[in-house]
Structures are given as C-alpha cells and as structure tokens.
C-alpha cells in the first residue's frame, strides 16, 4: 500500500521500525552492495573483450564470458532497481544512466486474499519468526500484534514488514504479556484482509 494512503498510526509505526534498523553501519553496507563506476566499467570491458572468443567456442573465453555475463546481469538489475527508487525524487536519473524509461509491471487483477497457514515459531538463532502461505499478487507482508483488547484498533501495532512470506523476523514484543498476532498481504493498490489470529503465551 502506498504510504500516502496509510493511516497516520501505520506510517508512524513503520517509521519507528525503520528508524531503529536504519543505522549508519547498515547504510554503509547497503552502499557496498551496489556497483561502482570502476567495477562496472571493468566488468563491461572484460565482457566485450571476451565476446569474440566466446563466439569461437574457446573454452577459457566461454567460461570467463559466461561468468562475467551473469555478474553483469546482476549489476544491471541492481542499477535498474536503484534508478527506479531514486526516480521518485529525480525522474531523469534512469535516462542519465542510459537505462531508458522504466516500464511498470502489469498489476495482478483481483483482490488479495487473506493469508493462510499463519504460524509463529522460533528459528535456529532464537528469533521469533512468522510464516504464511504465499498470497497470489502480494508484494509484501505485515505482521501486527496486540497485547490489549483486540477489538480496539489502537491496541494493534506493526511489528514486522517483509517482501517474503517465510521467516519474517518479529521484534518489539512484550514477552511478559499474552499477545495476539495477525498478518496481511500488501501490494501497491492496497492491503488484503487479515489472517487468523495467533496467540503467544508469556510462559513460552
């Protein structure tokens, strides 16, 4: 769901979660995952240089070309995703990077369904994680918790967001209280219905 369509309490909850996770160390790590002008130029030049040998079937050149092609595909995908992200503030970036217009995927028609098979378990590292069956058309999932009266909307708060439906790490729970959890699927056009509730006993 677009953030400008969410309720104020939802945006504040998401902002608080991201604020706690988006550290300077994480920011530096994210930047380290992106291509740099020098690494991209070297990879592109190497691929072009090995192309003739690849066409001739030279074993070493074929091996090098295929490895570089795989790496270049990865870096181009990253650059396309980065361009799409920053185009929200500067729409000219995709063109400046030579990527051309970025077309949107056709949205999946029909409403999102309620997630099924909602389970909450501890993983091998002791983290509390949620898992549901994949919802067709979903682009992400949210897990909300309540340790008060579940009939009062203000008692529910966001505790996890993830693009995947398995191994969603849940944080910020008060393990000393009886807690209810629920999950819903998301996509750009809105959120789907809630799943069944899952309860967490404070003695666990």
GUSE-372181 format. One record per residue: x, z, y negated of N, C-alpha, C in turn; residue in one letter. Coordinates in steps of 0.02 Angstrom, whole numbers, plus 50000, padded with zeros to 5 digits. Example, Ala and Ser with C-alpha at 12.3 -4.5 7.8 and 13.67 -1.06 7.14 Angstrom:
GUSE-372181
506605039050284506155039050225506605039050165a506425035450112506845035750053506455039449998s
//
This chain:
GUSE-372181
500425000050059500005000050000500455000049938x500314995649888500704995849826500665002649793x501225004949765501235011649737500765012349677x500635006749642500175007249585499445007849607x499315007249672498645008049698498555014749733x499085018649739499045025149772498805030449722x498545035849749498365041449707498975044949680x498885048549625499455051949594499805056749642x499405060449681499715065449726500115062049781x499905055949801500285052249852500955049949825x500945047249764501565044849734502045050649721x501785056249698502205062049686502515064549751x502125064449806502385066749871502935062049895x502835055449889503335050649911503965051349868x503855052049803504425052749757504845058849774x504515064349791504885070449808505295069449871x504995066049921505355064749984505965060449973x505875054949935506435050349921506965053849879x506745057849830507215061349787507685065949827x507405068949879507815073349920508305069649965x508115063349982508535059450028509025054849993x508855052649932509255047549898509835050849860x510345052649897510935055849869511455050749847x511955052949810512495048549790512865045849851x512935050049902513275047949963512885042449999x512225043150003511815038050035511825031649995x511815032249929511845026349885512495022449898x513045026049901513695022849913513705019549981x513405022850031513385019950098512965013550099x512395013550064511975007650060512355001750030x512725003049977513114997749946513654995049993x513934999550034514454997350080514194992650134x513544992750146513244988350197513124981250172x513144980350106513004973750077513614969350074x513524962750077514094958150070514394958850000x515044957649995515374957349930515554950049917x515674948149854515864941149841516464938849882x516964943249890517574941249926517444940450001x517084945150031516954944550103516504938750119x516004937450076515544931850087515914925250080x516344924750029516724918650018517194917150077x517514922350102517974921450159517594919150221x517024922250234516624920450292516364913350287x516114911450227515854904750217516394899450225x516984900750197517534895950202517774895150274x517804900750311518024900550380517534896550424x516904897450410516394893850449516454886350437x516544884450374516604877350357517234874350388x517784878150387518424875750414518384874650490x518004878850525517964878350598517424873550623x517044870750576516484866650596516694860350634x517234857150610517464851050643517674852550716x518044858050725518254859950792517664861850836x517154864750806516544866450842516204860150868x516164855050825515844848650845516234845150900x516894846150900517314842950951517304846951017x517024853051015516984857051075517614860851092x518054861751043518664865551055518484872851069x518654875451127518424882151148518524887651097x519124888251069519264893551021518864892650957x518814886350934518444885050873517694886250884x517444884550943516744885750959516594893150957x517034896950988516944904250991516964907250921x517454905150880517514907850812516914905750769x516724899350776516174896850735515524900550751x515374901450815514754904850834514744912050810x515314915550813515344922450789515254922750714x515574918050678515504917950606514804915850584x514504911250621513824909050605513334914950612x513424918950663512994924850672513094929750615x513724930850595513864935450540513594932750474x513644926150463513394923250401512634923550398x512314922450455511584923150457511374930150434x511734935150458511594942050441511684943250366x512244940750338512374941850267511884938150222x511684932050242511194928350203510514931850204x510344934650262509714938350268509724944450222x510304947950221510374953750176510304951650103x510634946150084510614943950015509914941749995x509554938750041508874936650027508424942750016x508514947850059508114953950052508294957549987x508944957649969509164960849907508874957149847x508904950449849508634946449794507884947649785x507534948149840506814949349837506674956249807x507084961149824506974967949799507094968349724x507654965449700507814965949629507424961049586x507114956049618506704951249580506104954549548x505934960549571505394964449539505564965749466x506224966849453506444968049384506714961749351x507024957349389507304951149361507134945349408x506584941749394506354936149438506854930449443x507364930249400507834924649401508404925649452x508454931649480509004933149525509034928549586x508484927249622508524922749680508824915949661x508624913249603508904906849582509634907249564x509824912849532510534913749514510974914349576x510694916849630511074917449692511064911049733x510684906049709510654899649745510184899649804x509734904549806509284905149863508624901449853x508484899549790507864896149776507284900949776x506664898449771506074902849770505984906249837x505794912549835505674916449896504934916549910x504724912849961504014912549977503814918650017x503204920850006502934926650042502634924450108x502684928850157502364927550221501604928150214x501254924250252500534924650251500304931350279x499874934650242499644941250263499214940750326x499274945750369498864945950429498144947450409x497684943350433496984944350414496674949950455x496124952550429495774957950464496034964750444x495614969750451495814976550432496304979650482x496694984350458497144988050502496724992850545x496954993850606496614998550650496925005450645x496585010350672496845017150674497405017550726x497965020650711498495021350760498255025250822x498465022850880498275026150943498895029050977x498775033851020499335036751058499805040951015x499545044250963499955048150918500235054350955x500905054850956501235060450988501785063050943x501905069550947502445072750910502885076550959x503535074950960503995078151008504655079550973x505075083651005505745084850981506215080051016x506655076550977507125071951008507735075751034x508235071951058508825075051089509235079151040x509135077950974509515081650923509105087350894x508515088550922508105094050897507675092250837x507645085750819507235083650763506515082450786x506045084550746505345083350761505185076150743x504945072350792504805065250780504105063350803x503825058350768503155055850784503205048850813x502745047250859502715040650890501985038650898x501835032350882501175029650894501245022550922x500715019850948500725012850969500725008450908x501055002850911501104998250854500414995650835x500274995750770499644993250743499754986050720x499394981150747499474974150726499404973350650x499884969950620499864968750548500154974150505x500354979750535500624985350496501344983850474x501504986150413502184985350387502534992050380x502174997450396502465004050392501955009350413x502195015550417501765021050439501905027250397x501395031350388501465037750353501195043350396x501555048950398501325054950433501185060250380x500595063250384500385068550337500255074950376x500355080650343500245087050376499785091450335x499485096350368499055101250335499135107950371x499265113250333499305119950363498775124550332x498255121350302497695125050274497045122150301x496535122150260495885119350279495925111750280x495875108450338495955101250341495395097250306x494845100550291494295097050257494425096250182x494935099550157495115099050086495705094150079x495585088650045496095083250041496745085750010x496705090149961497305092549928497765096649974x497505098750031497915102650079498365098050121x498245091550119498645086850157499215084350114x499805083650144500385081050107500805076550152x501155071950121501575067150157502215070550181x502385069550246502995072550273503455067350304x503225061050311503665055950339503385049050323x503835044350308503665037350299504195033250336x503975027950370504455023850408504165016850418x504605011750424504365005050438504205003950512x504425008550554504325007950626503805012950651x503585011950713503075016350741503345021350791x503995021350803504295025850851504865029850820x504935036150841505485040250817505455041650742x504855042650715504795044150644504975051450633x505515052850598505755059650588505315063250537x505075069150556504645073150513505035079150486x505005080150421505365085750390504895089550343x505115095350321504745099150271504145103050296x504105104250361503535108150387503685115650383x503155119450374503215126750379503065128650451x503595129650490503505130750563503215137650578x503115141650527502805148150538502045147850534x501775141950519501055141250513500785136250564x500165137050584499815132150625499725125850583x499955120250608499975114050569499615108350605x499255104350566498945098250591499315092250563x499385087050604499715080950583499265074950597x499315069850555498955063650566499375057950539x499245051850562499645046050542499185040250526x499415035850483499055029650468499545023950459x499305017950469499715011950460499625009250389x500135005850365500135003050297500324995750297x500074992150248500334985550230500194984350157x500414978650130500374977550058499674978050030x499174976250071498484976150046498144982850052x498464987850081498154994450085498334998250148x498015003950156498135008350214497555007850263x497715008950326497205008950378496915015850388x496445016450434496135022950447496635027750480x496465034150477496895039350505496835039550581x497355041950612497365043050684497005049650699x496995051350763496775058050782497265063250757x497055069450751497495074850732497905077250791x498515079350776498955082650825499125089450796x499065094650836499195101450812499885103950834x500195107950792500835111150808500745118750805x500855121950860500795129250864501435132350835x501405137250792502005140250763502455143750814x502205144950874502615148250926503085143350961x502975136750950503395131750984504065130950950x
//
